[in-house]
Amino acid sequence: MSEPLTPVDRAYVTVLRIEAILLSLPFIIGALVAEVAQVIFAGAFLVPVALLAMLLILMVPLRRYNARGYDLGEDRLRVVRGLLFRKDTAVPFSRVQHIDVEQGPLERAFGIGRLVLYTAGTHNASVSLPGLKHEVAMDMREAIRAHVKRETL
């Protein structure tokens, strides 16, 4: 049996919801324009688009949050993600080439970041772990870097 997973930061749900709002906005505006132009009977566009947008904004981010976790072991990082298709990736520290901590504008506003490990090879050469508190991501980067440095000495 594998170790229990550590959940990502709860602020990740808020970031995902804001991204969903931004994604839904053009469709909602298009449905409003179709309603105002009376292309078809009232509500034919707006109601389904609004219901789908609500599902996308309220439910999907929470499900994505619950489907994501990680385990930082002695010699590897395990990242689990996916709603329909689960992906469980273990990256041995001995394979790590370099490590980044990234933040987009929304992530920076909410104090979270993304840890990215780059490994040797071309297929799946990077593993990303979004939704970490920025400080946690920085600490994880330093811990992994120290482990890699010990192995190369």
Backbone as JSON, one array per atom type, in Angstrom:
{
  "sequence": "MSEPLTPVDRAYVTVLRIEAILLSLPFIIGALVAEVAQVIFAGAFLVPVALLAMLLILMVPLRRYNARGYDLGEDRLRVVRGLLFRKDTAVPFSRVQHIDVEQGPLERAFGIGRLVLYTAGTHNASVSLPGLKHEVAMDMREAIRAHVKRETL",
  "N": [[0.84, -1.18, 0.0], [0.52, 2.23, -0.76], [1.9, 5.39, 0.38], [-0.04, 7.86, 2.18], [-1.48, 10.63, 0.43], [-0.47, 14.06, 0.25], [-2.54, 16.82, 0.27], [-2.93, 19.49, -2.17], [-2.7, 23.1, -1.81], [-5.56, 24.8, -0.54], [-6.25, 27.21, -1.72], [-5.86, 26.78, -4.36], [-8.24, 25.89, -5.47], [-9.74, 28.25, -5.66], [-8.21, 29.67, -7.53], [-8.52, 27.96, -9.75], [-11.27, 28.27, -10.1], [-11.5, 30.98, -10.81], [-10.09, 30.89, -13.21], [-11.88, 29.26, -14.62], [-14.1, 30.95, -14.74], [-13.09, 32.98, -16.37], [-12.72, 31.48, -18.69], [-15.35, 30.78, -19.27], [-16.65, 33.19, -19.72], [-16.61, 34.37, -22.47], [-18.45, 32.65, -23.74], [-20.79, 33.01, -22.28], [-21.26, 35.72, -22.8], [-21.64, 35.55, -25.59], [-23.99, 33.99, -25.6], [-25.72, 35.79, -24.36], [-25.78, 37.82, -26.28], [-27.02, 36.42, -28.37], [-29.49, 36.04, -27.16], [-30.43, 38.7, -26.89], [-30.54, 39.42, -29.56], [-32.58, 37.86, -30.3], [-32.48, 35.38, -31.68], [-33.5, 32.81, -31.51], [-36.08, 31.18, -29.57], [-36.67, 32.57, -26.27], [-34.21, 32.02, -23.85], [-33.09, 29.75, -24.98], [-30.4, 29.7, -25.64], [-29.05, 30.99, -23.52], [-29.78, 29.76, -21.04], [-28.83, 26.96, -21.12], [-26.08, 27.5, -21.5], [-25.48, 29.03, -19.24], [-26.02, 27.18, -17.18], [-24.11, 25.19, -17.76], [-21.8, 26.72, -17.43], [-21.97, 27.32, -14.7], [-21.63, 24.74, -13.63], [-19.05, 24.24, -14.55], [-17.66, 26.23, -13.18], [-18.28, 25.93, -10.42], [-18.27, 23.14, -9.66], [-16.28, 21.55, -11.08], [-13.63, 22.64, -10.5], [-13.4, 21.99, -7.75], [-13.57, 19.2, -7.81], [-11.25, 18.68, -9.34], [-9.32, 19.62, -7.55], [-9.65, 17.79, -5.41], [-8.8, 15.51, -6.69], [-6.09, 15.62, -6.86], [-2.82, 15.26, -5.56], [0.19, 14.76, -3.59], [3.28, 13.1, -2.68], [6.1, 13.52, -0.91], [8.87, 11.79, -0.8], [11.76, 10.11, 0.66], [13.57, 9.76, -1.43], [12.26, 10.38, -3.75], [9.64, 12.06, -5.63], [6.22, 11.81, -5.63], [3.48, 12.29, -7.69], [0.05, 12.65, -8.04], [-2.76, 12.81, -10.12], [-5.79, 13.75, -11.92], [-9.08, 13.38, -13.18], [-10.91, 11.83, -14.9], [-9.02, 10.22, -16.16], [-6.66, 8.83, -14.32], [-3.43, 9.7, -13.21], [-0.45, 8.62, -11.99], [2.55, 9.55, -10.98], [5.9, 8.91, -10.32], [8.87, 10.44, -9.49], [12.15, 9.79, -9.39], [14.69, 11.29, -7.43], [17.24, 11.04, -8.4], [17.01, 11.24, -11.12], [16.46, 13.85, -11.7], [17.07, 16.79, -13.46], [16.9, 19.63, -13.43], [15.09, 22.1, -11.44], [12.17, 24.03, -11.21], [10.29, 26.75, -9.82], [7.26, 28.04, -10.5], [5.02, 30.79, -11.15], [1.96, 32.09, -12.14], [0.07, 35.11, -12.88], [-2.43, 34.95, -11.43], [-1.87, 32.88, -9.64], [0.23, 34.04, -8.21], [-1.15, 36.14, -6.99], [-2.67, 34.75, -5.15], [-0.82, 33.51, -3.61], [0.23, 31.02, -4.28], [2.04, 28.44, -6.06], [3.79, 26.6, -8.64], [5.54, 23.66, -8.75], [8.05, 22.43, -10.77], [9.63, 19.69, -12.06], [12.35, 18.72, -13.98], [13.41, 16.1, -15.97], [15.86, 13.74, -17.24], [15.75, 12.8, -20.7], [13.23, 12.62, -23.34], [10.5, 12.0, -23.51], [7.8, 12.76, -21.51], [9.4, 14.53, -19.97], [9.17, 16.37, -17.99], [7.66, 17.07, -14.84], [4.9, 18.44, -13.36], [3.7, 20.11, -10.5], [1.1, 21.73, -9.54], [-0.53, 24.24, -7.43], [0.65, 24.46, -4.93], [1.47, 26.07, -1.83], [3.45, 28.95, -2.16], [5.77, 29.19, -0.56], [6.04, 26.57, 0.36], [6.52, 25.23, -2.05], [8.99, 26.39, -2.7], [10.54, 25.46, -0.53], [10.37, 22.68, -0.99], [11.69, 22.55, -3.44], [14.29, 23.29, -2.64], [14.9, 21.19, -0.86], [14.85, 18.97, -2.59], [16.83, 19.75, -4.37], [19.05, 19.75, -2.64], [19.2, 17.01, -2.1], [19.77, 16.0, -4.65], [22.23, 17.22, -5.06], [23.77, 15.98, -3.05], [23.85, 13.4, -4.08], [25.4, 13.71, -6.36], [27.9, 14.24, -5.44]],
  "CA": [[0.0, 0.0, 0.0], [1.33, 3.44, -0.89], [1.75, 6.41, 1.41], [-1.15, 8.8, 1.95], [-1.1, 11.81, -0.34], [-0.64, 15.39, 0.82], [-3.33, 17.64, -0.67], [-2.39, 20.8, -2.54], [-3.28, 24.18, -1.03], [-6.98, 25.06, -0.82], [-6.35, 28.4, -2.6], [-5.84, 26.27, -5.73], [-9.65, 25.83, -5.91], [-10.12, 29.61, -6.04], [-7.52, 29.97, -8.79], [-9.19, 27.18, -10.8], [-12.59, 28.86, -10.33], [-11.31, 32.22, -11.56], [-9.76, 30.48, -14.58], [-13.12, 28.77, -15.23], [-14.92, 32.13, -15.03], [-12.49, 33.62, -17.54], [-12.99, 30.6, -19.82], [-16.8, 30.78, -19.54], [-17.13, 34.53, -20.04], [-16.97, 34.59, -23.88], [-19.64, 31.86, -24.09], [-21.93, 33.68, -21.66], [-21.49, 36.94, -23.59], [-22.23, 35.11, -26.86], [-25.37, 33.58, -25.35], [-26.49, 37.02, -24.11], [-25.96, 38.48, -27.58], [-28.03, 35.64, -29.08], [-30.77, 36.32, -26.51], [-30.84, 40.06, -27.22], [-30.87, 39.43, -30.99], [-33.75, 36.99, -30.43], [-32.19, 34.42, -32.75], [-34.42, 31.7, -31.28], [-36.92, 31.5, -28.41], [-35.97, 33.05, -25.08], [-33.58, 31.04, -22.97], [-32.56, 28.61, -25.71], [-28.94, 29.73, -25.56], [-28.54, 31.46, -22.24], [-29.99, 28.81, -19.94], [-27.85, 25.86, -21.13], [-24.72, 28.02, -21.33], [-25.34, 29.43, -17.83], [-25.94, 25.95, -16.37], [-22.81, 24.58, -18.01], [-20.79, 27.6, -16.82], [-22.04, 27.1, -13.25], [-21.01, 23.45, -13.37], [-17.62, 24.42, -14.8], [-17.09, 27.14, -12.18], [-18.48, 25.48, -9.04], [-18.0, 21.73, -9.37], [-15.07, 20.99, -11.68], [-12.42, 22.97, -9.74], [-13.37, 21.22, -6.5], [-13.24, 17.81, -8.18], [-9.83, 18.66, -9.73], [-8.56, 19.76, -6.31], [-9.72, 16.52, -4.68], [-8.15, 14.44, -7.46], [-4.67, 15.94, -6.96], [-2.06, 15.16, -4.33], [1.6, 14.41, -3.78], [4.0, 12.52, -1.56], [7.53, 13.79, -1.0], [9.57, 10.73, -0.07], [13.2, 10.3, 0.91], [14.36, 9.75, -2.67], [11.42, 10.6, -4.92], [8.4, 12.83, -5.51], [5.09, 11.14, -6.28], [2.41, 13.24, -8.02], [-1.16, 11.97, -8.51], [-3.75, 13.77, -10.63], [-6.69, 13.27, -12.95], [-10.46, 13.05, -12.87], [-11.31, 10.66, -15.68], [-7.83, 9.4, -16.36], [-5.74, 9.05, -13.2], [-2.02, 9.59, -13.55], [0.36, 8.51, -10.77], [3.92, 9.66, -11.47], [6.96, 8.96, -9.3], [10.1, 10.95, -10.07], [13.3, 9.61, -8.5], [15.54, 12.47, -7.41], [18.45, 10.78, -9.19], [16.71, 11.57, -12.53], [16.14, 15.27, -11.82], [18.09, 17.63, -14.1], [16.75, 20.92, -12.76], [13.8, 22.3, -10.78], [11.66, 25.4, -11.26], [9.06, 27.13, -9.13], [6.62, 28.99, -11.39], [3.79, 31.44, -10.72], [1.27, 32.99, -13.05], [-0.48, 36.26, -12.14], [-3.44, 34.52, -10.46], [-1.19, 32.12, -8.59], [0.97, 35.0, -7.39], [-2.13, 36.88, -6.2], [-3.18, 33.89, -4.07], [0.31, 32.97, -2.85], [0.55, 29.64, -4.6], [2.95, 28.27, -7.18], [3.86, 25.32, -9.33], [6.86, 23.04, -8.74], [8.26, 21.68, -12.01], [10.87, 18.92, -12.08], [12.75, 18.32, -15.32], [14.23, 14.89, -15.91], [16.54, 13.37, -18.48], [14.88, 12.14, -21.66], [12.35, 13.49, -24.1], [9.11, 11.67, -23.24], [7.44, 13.12, -20.14], [10.64, 15.02, -19.38], [8.91, 17.26, -16.87], [6.51, 16.76, -13.99], [4.44, 19.69, -12.75], [2.83, 19.99, -9.33], [0.53, 23.04, -9.25], [-1.39, 24.37, -6.26], [1.39, 24.48, -3.67], [1.83, 27.37, -1.27], [4.73, 29.33, -2.76], [6.84, 28.85, 0.38], [6.18, 25.1, 0.35], [7.17, 24.89, -3.32], [10.4, 26.79, -2.58], [11.18, 24.52, 0.41], [10.49, 21.4, -1.68], [12.76, 22.71, -4.43], [15.58, 23.26, -1.95], [15.11, 19.83, -0.34], [15.18, 18.09, -3.73], [18.13, 20.2, -4.86], [20.06, 19.27, -1.7], [19.31, 15.57, -2.3], [20.47, 15.8, -5.94], [23.62, 17.66, -4.84], [24.42, 14.92, -2.28], [24.07, 12.24, -4.95], [26.43, 13.99, -7.36], [29.22, 14.37, -4.79]],
  "C": [[0.88, 1.24, 0.0], [1.01, 4.43, 0.23], [0.55, 7.3, 1.12], [-0.63, 10.06, 1.25], [-1.34, 13.09, 0.46], [-1.46, 16.21, -0.17], [-2.61, 18.94, -1.0], [-3.14, 21.86, -1.73], [-4.71, 24.47, -1.49], [-7.19, 26.28, -1.73], [-6.34, 27.99, -4.07], [-7.26, 26.2, -6.31], [-10.1, 27.21, -6.4], [-9.48, 30.0, -7.37], [-8.19, 29.23, -9.95], [-10.57, 27.77, -11.12], [-12.49, 30.16, -11.12], [-10.95, 31.9, -13.0], [-11.0, 29.99, -15.32], [-14.05, 29.93, -15.59], [-14.4, 32.81, -16.3], [-12.73, 32.8, -18.81], [-14.46, 30.67, -20.24], [-17.31, 32.11, -20.07], [-17.47, 34.75, -21.52], [-18.24, 33.84, -24.3], [-20.9, 32.5, -23.5], [-22.27, 34.96, -22.42], [-22.12, 36.59, -24.93], [-23.68, 34.7, -26.7], [-26.25, 34.8, -25.07], [-26.76, 37.77, -25.41], [-27.04, 37.75, -28.38], [-29.42, 35.88, -28.48], [-31.3, 37.7, -26.91], [-31.25, 40.13, -28.69], [-32.1, 38.58, -31.28], [-33.62, 36.05, -31.61], [-33.17, 33.25, -32.68], [-35.18, 32.02, -30.0], [-36.08, 31.78, -27.17], [-35.44, 31.9, -24.22], [-32.93, 29.86, -23.67], [-31.04, 28.55, -25.66], [-28.46, 30.0, -24.14], [-28.67, 30.43, -21.12], [-28.99, 27.65, -20.0], [-26.41, 26.34, -20.91], [-24.49, 28.4, -19.87], [-25.23, 28.2, -16.92], [-24.58, 25.26, -16.53], [-21.69, 25.4, -17.37], [-20.79, 27.42, -15.3], [-21.39, 25.78, -12.85], [-19.49, 23.57, -13.5], [-16.96, 25.25, -13.71], [-17.18, 26.56, -10.77], [-18.0, 24.06, -8.76], [-16.64, 21.23, -9.85], [-13.81, 21.37, -10.9], [-12.3, 22.18, -8.43], [-13.01, 19.76, -6.77], [-11.77, 17.69, -8.57], [-8.93, 18.78, -8.51], [-8.5, 18.43, -5.56], [-8.99, 15.38, -5.38], [-6.63, 14.63, -7.54], [-4.02, 15.82, -5.58], [-0.64, 14.76, -4.63], [2.15, 13.77, -2.52], [5.48, 12.77, -1.8], [8.24, 12.77, -0.14], [11.03, 11.06, 0.14], [13.99, 10.48, -0.39], [13.53, 9.98, -3.93], [10.22, 11.47, -4.58], [7.33, 12.08, -6.29], [3.99, 12.18, -6.46], [1.24, 12.45, -8.6], [-2.16, 13.03, -8.94], [-4.68, 13.07, -11.62], [-8.07, 12.92, -12.45], [-10.9, 11.78, -13.59], [-10.16, 9.68, -15.84], [-6.83, 9.74, -15.26], [-4.31, 8.84, -13.67], [-1.23, 9.65, -12.25], [1.81, 8.45, -11.22], [4.88, 9.73, -10.28], [8.25, 9.38, -9.99], [11.23, 10.71, -9.07], [14.2, 10.84, -8.57], [16.81, 12.28, -8.23], [18.26, 11.13, -10.66], [16.51, 13.06, -12.76], [17.34, 16.03, -12.39], [18.08, 19.03, -13.49], [15.31, 21.09, -12.29], [13.43, 23.77, -10.89], [10.48, 25.54, -10.32], [8.46, 28.25, -9.97], [5.37, 29.56, -10.75], [3.23, 32.27, -11.86], [0.7, 34.14, -12.22], [-1.52, 35.86, -11.09], [-2.8, 33.76, -9.31], [-0.43, 33.05, -7.65], [0.01, 35.77, -6.48], [-2.64, 36.07, -5.0], [-2.07, 33.18, -3.31], [0.62, 31.51, -3.1], [1.47, 29.6, -5.82], [2.92, 26.85, -7.7], [5.32, 24.84, -9.28], [6.99, 22.2, -10.0], [9.63, 21.01, -11.93], [11.14, 18.47, -13.51], [13.7, 17.14, -15.19], [14.92, 14.66, -17.25], [15.55, 12.66, -19.4], [13.97, 13.13, -22.36], [10.89, 13.24, -23.8], [8.8, 11.94, -21.76], [8.65, 13.63, -19.37], [10.42, 16.02, -18.26], [7.66, 16.81, -16.13], [6.16, 18.03, -13.25], [3.51, 19.38, -11.59], [2.29, 21.38, -8.99], [-0.23, 23.04, -7.92], [-0.67, 24.32, -4.93], [1.51, 25.9, -3.15], [3.22, 27.7, -1.79], [5.9, 28.96, -1.85], [7.1, 27.35, 0.41], [6.89, 24.65, -0.91], [8.66, 25.23, -3.26], [11.16, 25.84, -1.65], [11.38, 23.15, -0.24], [11.61, 21.45, -2.71], [14.12, 22.61, -3.76], [15.9, 21.88, -1.4], [15.51, 18.88, -1.45], [16.56, 18.45, -4.27], [19.26, 19.7, -3.95], [20.26, 17.77, -1.86], [20.1, 15.28, -3.59], [21.95, 16.17, -5.79], [24.4, 16.6, -4.07], [24.77, 13.72, -3.16], [25.19, 12.48, -5.95], [27.81, 14.15, -6.76], [29.91, 13.05, -4.62]]
}
